[in-house]
Amino acid sequence: MKAIDQQQINPFLFFKQNKKTTSRLSILLSFLILHLTVGCSYYKVREVNITKENISSTIEEFNTQGHYAIINQTWHLENLVVNEDERTIQGRVTPLPFEHQDKKARWDETTYRYKKYKKEPLNELHFTIDSSISISNGEELTVPFNKILALSLNDKNRSRAAGNVFLGTVGVLAGLFLIIALTKSSCPFVYIKNGEEYVFTGELYPGTITANLERDDYLPLPNFKAENNEFVLKVTNELKEIQYTDLLNLLVVEHEKDLKVLLDKNGTVQTFTSLSSPKTMSTEGKEEIESILEKDGQFYLFDGQEETTNSTRKVVFTFDRPMNSHSAKLLLTAKNSFWLDFVFGQFNKQFGSYYNKFQKDQQKVPKEKIQQWATDQNIPLSIYVKSNNKWKLIDQINTVGPMATRDIAIPIAFENNQDEPLEILLETGFMFWELDYIGIDYSDTKPLNITTLEPSLAIDENDRVVTDILKKADHNYFKQPSIGNEVVVTFTSKTADSSLNRSVFLKNRGYYNYIRNYEGVPDLSRLKSFKEKNRFTRFAENEYKALMAFDNPNNISL
């Protein structure tokens, strides 16, 4: 992805000057992009009209076509046989595989969503039979025709699918940049120079929206190579915010080529030599593991249908554990969702014309109070380990931004040398995070040295040299107040050892403030309610439901 230049930004001036249009489009585009990222398809339930006269021929026709027979949404009827003489259907009962499991109520002419990489609902033939008939796994089941209460099919909803194809091929790129310009509330963008182009890699100091929240952040820069002993990157402001960067240092770790190296949130080296995938993944009582076995953009979205009192979602992973293991390192590949970004903007909008004063006042609120609020609203990704049959919180991961995934290392020290499987629980607010991969490594961390590189040259878009401002964390900030601001930063390194690999990280520190011109009088009593624990989390889930209803004129089950 190339850096966005001024010519690309200028068309969005229209939206700045037409606030009502901007607001409506932001809601609509948020919904559309949300569905595109989820990767859903649709099917419609069609009830089949059966009578005493046509039931046999109707079932036989569907059976000949190879439909997948399901009994009461719970069992598969294998090797289905229609017996016209005895007026029965027969078959062997087997458990439903995961891709055919769905507990949602089935309503005629209702459209349902499904994730293509998880489910295969098309071509299913559903029998609803009288509850008086007992069913056991592995038995040869006989069901009289008069005990078949209903028969239904899953048909592909071609109108919904066609809409998704159109958006995917025509609208996604334009929609993506529009949604960023209209609703994004994020951080400075980082691009690394690869040959003649700059490649988007991540975001600086994510979630640090006030000066009192500043912390050191360590952004991995994969595939970052020095050219003529120089690493070159670009930091840009492409959003409606003022960005204050205090520090940019490059951290370089040389290591063996078969080693993966990350820095944890404290800047400590963590090494990975033998990553293992989980044996099981369980959410809402169901097992589904395919989406997190590889880094492939197939995310677990923390979007389960089962509602909770605090609007959180959780997932449990089970790993094999070697005997007498004392510690491990968890590796997550994850990012925040665009939904969290959007709904946080919706929350801020409620302050109306008071928002700018609220933002100014927040600069003086103690850091611990703001962090506790975020924790109470389930914004971080909480990580628990089961120990002595109890879940123990071991870490909470701060936001990393929605634009790119980040590899995250979490060291784990075991309280005792348990030999049973290791259980890990991840929990966050409804659709706040997206998980692409999880793995565990029990190897000892290798002792490695970190080389710190200060900028050797930094030049902004006006050819102003700002090198010294970015070398130290001294509250002497490099300020980027406008869309189109950028700075190109060069770091000079020694010649690389060709027998080793380099892992490169950008140590950064700073904060940003939003530029917003909200209108209207704030509802202070409602805003005060957001001080309550889980209030923002519930607000986020309710906003999602409202958005689904906004686009749901055809009775789509969500």
N, C-alpha and C positions, 0 to 999 in steps of 0.2 A: 504494500500500500504506500503510495507516494504522499509526501507532505502536501497539504492543501494550500495552494497559493492564494493571493489576493483575488485573482480573477474568479476562482471558485467560490470565494466567500461572498462577493458582491451581490449575487442574485438574492441572497437572504435579506437584503435591506428591505425588500417588499414586506416581509413578515414582521420586521421590527416596526414598520409604519402602519401595519394593519393588525392591531392587537386581537380583535375579535376573530378574524380569520386564523391568526396564529393559534389562538386557544383551541378552536374547534379542530383544526388540522392536527394539533399536537395530540389530542385525545384519540382521534381516528387513527393516526399513524402509529401511535403507541400500541394500539390494539393490533394493527396489522403486523408490525414488526414482531410483537410478542408471539403471534401465531406462527410467523415464519421461523423464529428461533426455536420454537417448540417442535416443529417438524411434524405437524399432525395431519392426518387424513380423516375422512368422514364416511360413515355408513348410515343408512336409514333402515329402521326396523319396518318390515312389511308383514302384517298378519295375513296368513293364508286362509281363505274361506274353505272350510271342510264341512262336508255333510256325510250322512250315512252312505249316500250313493257314490260320492267321489273320493272318499278318504283313501281307499286302497290305491286307486290309480294315481292320485296326487302324490302320495308318499313314494310310490314306486318310481314315478317320473323323476322326482328330486334325487332319489337314491341312485338311479341310473346315471344322473348327471354328476355324481360324485360329491354331493354335499356332505359336510361334516356334521354328523348327528350328535346333538347335545341334549341331555335329559335334565330338566329343572335347573339349568345353568350350573350344574355340579358334576355331572358324569358324561363321559363319551360312550356312545353305544357303537361298538366296533362290529364290523361285518353284519350290518343291518340286513335283515330279511323280512319282506312283507309276505304274510301268509293270508291270501285272500279267502281260502276255504275256512280257516279257523278265525278269521278276522282279527289277526294279531300282528304285531311287529316283534321281532326277536333279535337279540344280539348279545355280545359279551360286554359287560360293564368294566370300564377302565377309568382311572382318574384323569381329569382334564389337565393337559399340559399348560404351562404358564401362559403361553401365547393365546390360549382360548379361554382364559379365566376372566370373568367380568361379573361383578356382583350388582351392578347398577340395574334398577328396575327397567324392564323392557316395555315401552309404550309404542303402540302402533303409530306409524307415520312420524316418529320422532327421530331426529338426527343426532348421532353421537360422534364424539371425537375419539381418535385412537392414535397412538404413536407407532409409526410403521415399523420401527426397529424393535418394538417390544411385542406388538399384538398382531394377530392374523384373524380378524373377525369376519372377513369376507368369506362367502360360500358356506357359512354356518346354517344349519337347519335345526331350529330349537323346538323341542317337544316339551310342553308342560303337561305333566301327568298327575293323576289323582294321588294325594298324599297317603292314601291307604295302601299303596303299593310300596313295599319295603325294597330297598336297593342296597346291595353289598358289592364291594370291590371284587372283581374277578368272576362274578356269577354270570350264568347264562340267563338273561332276563327276558320274560315274555310279558308284553303289555297288550291287553285287549283294546281294540279300537275305541270302545265306549269309555275307556279310562284316559284317553287322550283329550285333555281339556282345551288345548290350543296348539297351533302350529305357526311358526313365524320364521322369516328369513332375514338375513342381513344383506341388503343391497348397497352397492357403492353409490354414494351421494355425488353424482357427477357434477352437479352445479357448484357444490362447495369445492370439490377438487379442482374444477376448472378455474375457479376464482383464485385458488392458491397458486396454480401454475402461472396464471397471468401475473400475479404479484411477484412470484419468484423470478420470472424472466424479464419483466418490464419494470416493475416498481421497486424491487428491493434495493438497488443501489441508490436511486434517487430518494427513496423513502428513508434509507438509513441515514444519509447526510442531512435530510430535512429533520429527522427526529433528533439528531445530535444538535442541530442549530436551534431547534425550537424548545427542547425540553431537557437537554443534557445538563447535569449539574456535577461536573467531574473535575479533573485535575489537568495539569500541563501534560501534553502529549510528548512522547519521546520517540525519536526516529534514529536508527543507527545507519551509518553510511556503509553501503555494500557496493563497491565499485562506483558507478556513476549515479546511483539512486539512493534515496533514503527510505528505509523500511520501518514501518510502524512497529513498535515493540512493546509499549506499555505506558503507564501513567505514573507521574511523580506524586509523592506524599499523598496518596489517596485518602479521602475522607477528612483531611485536616482543614476544616473550614473556618477555623479561628486560630489566631497566633498562639493562644494558650494551649492548643492541642499538638503543637509541634513535637515531632519525634524523628529519630533516624529511621529511614526506610532503605531497604536493600533490594533493588530491582534487578532480577536476573536479566542479562543481555545475551541470550543464546545466539550462537553463530556469529558473534562479533569478532571480526578479525582486524588486526592492525595492518595498515598499508604503509610501507616505508617507515615502520616503527611508530605509526600514529593511529590512534583510535579517534574517530570523528563521529560526533552525534549532534542532533539538533533537538532543541526544546521549543515547543510552540504554544501559543495561546490561540485556540480556535473556537473559544466559547465566550459566553457573556459573563466574564468574571475577571477579577484583578488577581494576578498571581505574584506571589512574593517568594523567590527562591533564595535561600540562605547559603546552601552548600551543594556542590556537585563534585564528588570525588569518584574516581574509578578504582575499584578493588579487583586485583588480578590474582588468581590462584593457579599455579602450575601443578600438574598432577599426572599420574599415569593415565594412559589412554583408555584403560578399561574401567575407570573410576568415574562416577557421577558426583559432582560437588555442588552443594548449595550452601547458602548462609541462612541460618534461622533468623527469627525476628530480632534477636539480640546481636546479630552480626557474627555469630560463632560458626565455624566451619562444621558442616555435617557431610559425611561421605557415604556413598551407597555403592556396594559391590554386588549384591545379590538380592534384588527386589522380588518379593513374592506377592502374588495376587490373593485377594480374599477367597476363602472357600465358599462362603455364603454371604448373601446380602439380603437383609430383610427389612421391609417397610410395610406398615399397615397389615402385618401378619402374612405378607406375601413375599416370596423370594424372587428377586429379579437382579441378575448380576451382569448381563451382557453389556450394559451401557458404560461400565466403569473398568472394563478389563484392558482397554487400550486408550491411548490419547488420540481420539478420532473425532472429537466434536459431537459425540453422542452423550449428552449431559443427563445426569440425574438432577432434576429441577426443584426438589423439595416442594412439590406441588400436589401431594397426595389428596385424594378426594375426602378422606376421613377427617372430619373437623375435630379440632382440639379446643380446650377452653381458653388457651392463650394464643391461639393461631400460629403455633410453631409446627414444624414438621421435622421428623427425625428418621434416621436410617442406621441400622446396626450391621456391622461387618464382623465376620469371624475369620481369623487367620490361624493356621497351624503355628505352634510355638515350639522351638527346640527345647530339649531338656536343659535345665540349669541356666536358662538365659536370664541375664540381669537387666538388660536394656534393649531398646530398639529405636528405630527412627521411622517415623511415618512420613510418607511423601504424598501430598495431594496436588493435583492439577485442577485449579478452580478459578472462578472469577465471580464477581457480583453480577446480578441480573440487571438488564435495562428496566425491569419492573421496579426494583428498589429505587433506582435513580429517578424514575418517573414519579413514583408515589411520594417520594421525599419532596419533590417539587410541588406536588399537590398539597402536601402538608404545609409547606412554606407559604403557599398562595393564600392560605386561610388568614394570614396576618394582614392581608390587604395593604393599605397605605402605611401601616405601622411596621411593615417588615424591615425596612432599613434601620429604624431605631432598634428593633429587636436584635438584628444582626450586630449592630454596634455594641449593644449591651452585653451580648454573648462573649465578646472579647475579654470581658472582665470576670466572667464566671470561672470559679476554680476548675482546673482541668479534671480533677477527680469527679466533680459533680456531673460534668458533661459525659465523661466516660461511663459513669454509673447509669446515666439515663440511657445511653446506647445499649448497655448490657441488659437493662431492664426491658428494653424493647426488642431484644433478641436479634440485634443487627450484626454482631460478630458471629462467626462460625464457632460454636462451642464443641470441644472435643473431650469425650469421656472415655475412660478405661474401666472395665469391670474388674473389681478387686474384692475378694471375699464376698461375692454376691451383691455388691453395691457398686453403683456407678460413681466414679470419682472424676471430677473435672480436672483435666491436666493442662488445658490451654484454651485460649479464645483468640481467634484470628481476626485481626482488624480488616476493614474493607480494603480491597485491592483494585476496585474499579471494574466497570462492565465491558471495557473495550477489548481486553485481551486476557487470556488465561495466564496464570502465574504458577510456577512450581513452588510449593511451600514445604519446608522441612520442619517437622515437630519431633524433638527428642523425647523419649519416654523412658523413665526409670521405673522398674518394677519394684513393688514393696516386698515381694517375696519370690522365691524361685518356683512359682507355680508351673506345672507341666501341662495343664489343660489348655485348650485353645484360647487364643487372645481375642477378646471381644472389644470392639471400638464402636462408640456411638457418636454420630454427628447430629447436631441440632441447630436450627436457625429459624428465623421468621419465615412465613409463607412466601416462597419464591424469592427470597433475598439472595441466595447463592445458587451457583450452578457447578456441579462436580463432574469433571471429565475422567479423572483417574484417581485411584488410591492404591498404594502398595506399602509393604513393610519390609524393613531390612534389619537383621539382627547382628550384622557384622560390627566389629569395633571400628570406631572412627579413626581414620588415619591422621597423624599429626602433619598439618600442612601450613605453610607460611602464606600470609596475605601481603601483597605489595600494594601500597596506596599511591595512586597517581593523582596529583592536583592538576587542574587545567593549565596547559602551557599557553593556550590562546583561546579567548572567547570573544566573538564579534556578533553584535546584534544586527537587526535588519537595516539599521541606519549607519552601519560600518563603525559603530562605537565600540571601542575595546573595553570589555567589562571583566577581564580575566580575574583581577584581584578580588572582586566582589564575591566570586563563587568559590574561592579556595578554602575559606574557613567558615565555621558556624559561629558568627559573631553578631548576628542581628543587623548586619549591614546588607540589606536585601537587594537583589536584582529584581526590579519591578517590571512586570508585563501587564499593562492595564487594558490593552485593546486586542480585539481579534486581528490577527495578522502579525502580531509581535512574534519574533523568533530570535533564537541565539544559537549559533554554531560553535560548538565547544570541541577543542582538540586536546588530547592527552598524549604525551610523548612517553614511549616505553622503551625498554631495552630490547635487544634482538631475542626473539623467542627461541627456546630449545626445541628443535624439531622432533626430539624423541618424546616430548611431553605434550599434553593438551593444556589449553588455558580455559578456565571458566572466569567470566567477567561479570561484575556486578556494579551497578551505579548506586553509590551511597548518596542519598539526597535528603534534604531537609528544607521545609518551608511551609507555607499555608496559602490559602486562596479565599477570597470573598466573592460572593455572587453579586452580579449587577442585575437588579430586578426593579421593575416599576409596577408593582401590583397596585390595584385600585380597590376601593371599598372599605367599609368599616369592619374591623375584626370582631368576631364573636368571642369575646374574652372568656365567657364561661365555658364554652366548648374547648377553647385552646387550653384552659387550665386543666381540663380533664386529661390532657396528654402527659401530665406529670405522673399519672397512674401507671403502674407496672403493666406492661403488655398492651397499653392503649394504642400506640402507634402500630403495633403488630396486627391488632384486630382491624384497625383502620385500613391497613394495606390490603388485607384479605377482603374486606367489605368493598373497597374500591375496585378490586379485581372482579368481584361478583357483579357490581353495578356496570362495569365496562362490558362484561360478557352479556348482560341483559340488554345493554344498549345496542349490541350487534346481534341480537337473538330474536328477530321477529318471527322466525319459523319454528319456534318451539324446540330449540336445540338443547339437548341435555348436556350439562357441563359437569 
